[in-house]
């Protein structure tokens, strides 16, 4: 089977703050999680709330090797419900700089 991903995924756990804004800029929800894996193209997160596919989340990803968090946004491309009533999400970065995406896989905690 041919690999469909554009980037290699790394099993790295970073703290993540996430939020979602409405179209008029109002905060709909926010929370905290950890990455289950990361790549230059996206992340996998486990959350305790359901969010529909296609939703855009604003993310702050904390690699403690750097002073400032990696700030980006990502679209939910898939969601799976787990037995523990949590949800695992595959997110595709929509807005992230190349230097910022490099920070995800360089100097992991």
SULURVEN-V458753 format. One record per backbone hydrogen bond with DSSP energy under -1.0 kcal/mol. NH is the residue of the N-H (numbers start at 1). CO is the residue of the C=O. If there is no record, write none. Layout:
# SULURVEN-V458753
nh->(NH:NH)
co->(CO:CO)
This chain:
# SULURVEN-V458753
nh->(10:12:16:17:18:19:20:22:25:28:29:31:33:35:36:38:39:43:44:45:47:54:55:57:58:59:60:61:62:66:70:72:73:74:75:76:77:78:80:82:85:87:88:89:90:91:92:93:94:95:101:102:103:106)
co->(38:10:33:60:31:58:29:26:22:20:20:18:16:14:44:10:42:91:37:89:87:76:52:74:19:72:17:70:15:63:61:59:95:57:92:55:90:90:88:86:82:47:80:45:78:43:75:41:73:73:97:98:99:102)
